[in-house]
Amino acid sequence: MGRQRCLLGRPQGGHVRPVVLPASAVRAKGFTALEALVVVAILGILLAVGIPGMRGWLGGTTATGAAEFYAEGFRLARSQALANNSRSRVVFTENAGSGQLDWQVDVCFPVPDDGCAADSERWSTVDEPAPGPEDGNVETSSVFRSAASLPRTTALTVTPDSEARSAYFTELGWVDGAKPALMRFDLGPGSADAEGVFTPTAVVLTLAGAVVTCRPDLVGVASAGDARRCP
């Protein structure tokens, strides 16, 4: 074996020399200053575009949730009147925490000498059911819902359509027109700089007792046939 045989380009039995790459071929780990600047610029663009859209989405979701909160109060009051064949009312009071309006639904069974006036003692409370009707034994207590979880008035305005803070219903589910009634809430941004961020919403109670959620900004001839327009 006078000659060495080569295996895969290396002498068999010889020493393997280490391969040293040139410095230009070795890439440093991590970001370069230029790459970091590019990433910062991209993040800035994404935030500039995304934050206003996210703000509008959150505002719209908040208004929708608050509208449903008040619509539920109207609906429950009407359903209690129909279910119990009684008078009912929903009363709104200011929440000390959020500044928004809590609501409470009461029922009352009229008798010949007491037709369930606003100051009648026959109205139910949260702790005491209403005195039952003369022809039956029905016990129905009031239902209370707190507005503490709603956004503060600085973020969301809830504007009643009148100074009344209640709505009364007859046994047939109609609004009692003999008593002052709160018939509408308008919900919108809580500050001037937030106007236009999300679409305002309104909750409307009709005389027939139906509850409608609508768009108060749809007015005029152009929106006459729009189903989202407020009645």
Secondary structure in CASP SS format (residue, H / E / C, confidence):
PFRMAT SS
TARGET T0000
AUTHOR 0000-0000-0000
METHOD secondary structure of the structure
MODEL  1
M C 1.00
G C 1.00
R C 1.00
Q C 1.00
R C 1.00
C E 1.00
L E 1.00
L C 1.00
G C 1.00
R E 1.00
P E 1.00
Q C 1.00
G C 1.00
G C 1.00
H C 1.00
V C 1.00
R C 1.00
P C 1.00
V C 1.00
V C 1.00
L C 1.00
P C 1.00
A H 1.00
S H 1.00
A H 1.00
V C 1.00
R C 1.00
A C 1.00
K C 1.00
G C 1.00
F C 1.00
T C 1.00
A H 1.00
L H 1.00
E H 1.00
A H 1.00
L H 1.00
V H 1.00
V H 1.00
V H 1.00
A H 1.00
I H 1.00
L H 1.00
G H 1.00
I H 1.00
L H 1.00
L H 1.00
A H 1.00
V H 1.00
G H 1.00
I H 1.00
P H 1.00
G H 1.00
M H 1.00
R H 1.00
G H 1.00
W H 1.00
L H 1.00
G H 1.00
G H 1.00
T H 1.00
T H 1.00
A H 1.00
T H 1.00
G H 1.00
A H 1.00
A H 1.00
E H 1.00
F H 1.00
Y H 1.00
A H 1.00
E H 1.00
G H 1.00
F H 1.00
R H 1.00
L H 1.00
A H 1.00
R H 1.00
S H 1.00
Q H 1.00
A H 1.00
L H 1.00
A H 1.00
N H 1.00
N C 1.00
S C 1.00
R E 1.00
S E 1.00
R E 1.00
V E 1.00
V E 1.00
F E 1.00
T E 1.00
E E 1.00
N C 1.00
A C 1.00
G C 1.00
S C 1.00
G C 1.00
Q C 1.00
L E 1.00
D E 1.00
W E 1.00
Q E 1.00
V E 1.00
D E 1.00
V E 1.00
C E 1.00
F C 1.00
P C 1.00
V E 1.00
P C 1.00
D C 1.00
D E 1.00
G C 1.00
C C 1.00
A C 1.00
A C 1.00
D C 1.00
S C 1.00
E C 1.00
R C 1.00
W C 1.00
S C 1.00
T C 1.00
V C 1.00
D C 1.00
E C 1.00
P C 1.00
A C 1.00
P C 1.00
G C 1.00
P C 1.00
E C 1.00
D C 1.00
G C 1.00
N C 1.00
V C 1.00
E C 1.00
T C 1.00
S C 1.00
S C 1.00
V E 1.00
F E 1.00
R E 1.00
S C 1.00
A C 1.00
A C 1.00
S C 1.00
L C 1.00
P C 1.00
R C 1.00
T C 1.00
T C 1.00
A C 1.00
L E 1.00
T E 1.00
V E 1.00
T E 1.00
P E 1.00
D C 1.00
S C 1.00
E C 1.00
A C 1.00
R C 1.00
S E 1.00
A E 1.00
Y E 1.00
F E 1.00
T C 1.00
E C 1.00
L C 1.00
G C 1.00
W C 1.00
V E 1.00
D C 1.00
G C 1.00
A C 1.00
K C 1.00
P C 1.00
A C 1.00
L C 1.00
M C 1.00
R E 1.00
F E 1.00
D E 1.00
L E 1.00
G E 1.00
P E 1.00
G C 1.00
S C 1.00
A H 1.00
D H 1.00
A H 1.00
E C 1.00
G C 1.00
V C 1.00
F C 1.00
T C 1.00
P C 1.00
T E 1.00
A E 1.00
V E 1.00
V E 1.00
L E 1.00
T C 1.00
L C 1.00
A C 1.00
G C 1.00
A C 1.00
V E 1.00
V E 1.00
T E 1.00
C E 1.00
R E 1.00
P C 1.00
D C 1.00
L C 1.00
V C 1.00
G C 1.00
V H 1.00
A H 1.00
S H 1.00
A C 1.00
G C 1.00
D C 1.00
A C 1.00
R C 1.00
R E 1.00
C C 1.00
P C 1.00
END
